[in-house]
Protein backbone atom coordinates (compact mmCIF):
# COMPACT_ATOMS: atom_id res chain seq x y z
CA UNK A 1 0.00 0.00 0.00
CA UNK A 2 2.98 2.32 0.56
CA UNK A 3 4.00 1.93 -3.08
CA UNK A 4 0.50 2.88 -4.20
CA UNK A 5 0.54 6.00 -2.02
CA UNK A 6 3.98 6.94 -3.37
CA UNK A 7 2.76 6.46 -6.94
CA UNK A 8 -0.33 8.61 -6.36
CA UNK A 9 1.84 11.30 -4.74
CA UNK A 10 4.28 11.29 -7.67
CA UNK A 11 1.44 11.58 -10.19
CA UNK A 12 -0.19 14.41 -8.21
CA UNK A 13 3.07 16.33 -7.86
CA UNK A 14 3.81 15.90 -11.56
CA UNK A 15 0.39 17.17 -12.61
CA UNK A 16 0.55 20.12 -10.23
CA UNK A 17 4.00 21.17 -11.42
CA UNK A 18 3.10 20.83 -15.10
CA UNK A 19 -0.05 22.90 -14.57
CA UNK A 20 1.87 25.63 -12.75
CA UNK A 21 4.52 25.62 -15.44
CA UNK A 22 1.89 25.86 -18.18
CA UNK A 23 0.47 29.01 -16.53
CA UNK A 24 3.99 30.37 -16.17
CA UNK A 25 4.81 29.75 -19.83
CA UNK A 26 1.51 31.33 -20.90
CA UNK A 27 2.61 34.48 -19.06
CA UNK A 28 5.88 34.29 -21.06
CA UNK A 29 8.00 33.74 -17.97
CA UNK A 30 10.62 31.23 -19.04
CA UNK A 31 12.53 31.00 -15.74
CA UNK A 32 10.83 27.77 -14.75
CA UNK A 33 13.82 25.70 -13.58
CA UNK A 34 13.94 26.48 -9.87
CA UNK A 35 10.24 27.24 -9.60
CA UNK A 36 9.37 23.74 -10.77
CA UNK A 37 11.76 22.26 -8.20
CA UNK A 38 10.39 24.31 -5.31
CA UNK A 39 6.75 23.81 -6.25
CA UNK A 40 7.29 20.06 -6.33
CA UNK A 41 9.14 20.07 -3.03
CA UNK A 42 6.61 22.30 -1.28
CA UNK A 43 4.87 19.22 0.09
CA UNK A 44 7.80 18.88 2.52
CA UNK A 45 6.74 22.09 4.29
CA UNK A 46 3.28 20.61 4.87
CA UNK A 47 4.87 17.43 6.22
CA UNK A 48 7.05 19.40 8.64
CA UNK A 49 4.06 21.43 9.85
CA UNK A 50 2.16 18.20 10.42
CA UNK A 51 5.12 16.79 12.38
CA UNK A 52 5.27 19.98 14.45
CA UNK A 53 1.54 19.88 15.21
CA UNK A 54 1.75 16.22 16.22
CA UNK A 55 4.65 16.76 18.64
CA UNK A 56 2.61 17.81 21.72
CA UNK A 57 0.90 14.41 21.69
CA UNK A 58 4.19 12.60 22.32
CA UNK A 59 5.02 11.59 25.86
CA UNK A 60 8.74 12.22 25.45
CA UNK A 61 8.52 16.00 25.21
CA UNK A 62 9.85 16.68 28.70
CA UNK A 63 13.46 15.92 27.72
CA UNK A 64 15.34 18.43 25.59
CA UNK A 65 17.58 15.79 24.01
CA UNK A 66 14.56 13.80 22.86
CA UNK A 67 13.06 16.95 21.38
CA UNK A 68 16.28 17.76 19.56
CA UNK A 69 16.59 14.24 18.15
CA UNK A 70 12.92 14.17 17.12
CA UNK A 71 13.02 17.47 15.27
CA UNK A 72 16.46 16.71 13.83
CA UNK A 73 15.36 13.44 12.28
CA UNK A 74 12.06 14.88 11.11
CA UNK A 75 13.87 17.84 9.51
CA UNK A 76 16.10 15.36 7.66
CA UNK A 77 13.04 13.43 6.54
CA UNK A 78 11.35 16.62 5.37
CA UNK A 79 14.47 17.70 3.49
CA UNK A 80 14.69 14.30 1.80
CA UNK A 81 11.04 14.62 0.80
CA UNK A 82 11.74 18.12 -0.54
CA UNK A 83 14.61 16.89 -2.70
CA UNK A 84 12.75 13.79 -3.91
CA UNK A 85 9.48 15.52 -4.79
CA UNK A 86 11.33 18.56 -6.14
CA UNK A 87 13.20 16.29 -8.51
CA UNK A 88 9.94 14.66 -9.57
CA UNK A 89 8.43 18.08 -10.29
CA UNK A 90 11.50 19.26 -12.15
CA UNK A 91 11.73 16.21 -14.41
CA UNK A 92 7.99 16.32 -15.13
CA UNK A 93 8.30 19.98 -16.15
CA UNK A 94 11.43 19.26 -18.17
CA UNK A 95 9.63 16.51 -20.07
CA UNK A 96 6.59 18.76 -20.61
CA UNK A 97 8.69 21.64 -21.90
CA UNK A 98 10.62 19.34 -24.19
CA UNK A 99 7.38 17.93 -25.63
CA UNK A 100 5.86 21.38 -26.17
CA UNK A 101 8.87 22.99 -27.81
CA UNK A 102 9.83 19.96 -29.89
CA UNK A 103 6.50 20.19 -31.71
CA UNK A 104 7.05 23.84 -32.67
CA UNK A 105 8.05 24.17 -36.33
CA UNK A 106 10.53 26.95 -37.07
CA UNK A 107 10.78 28.01 -40.69
Secondary structure by P-SEA (a helix, b strand, c coil): caaaaaaaaaaaaaaaaaaaaaaaaaaccccaaaaaaaaaaaaaaaaaaaaaaacccccccccaaaaaaaaaaaaaaaaaaaaaaaaaaaaaaaaaaaaaaaacccc
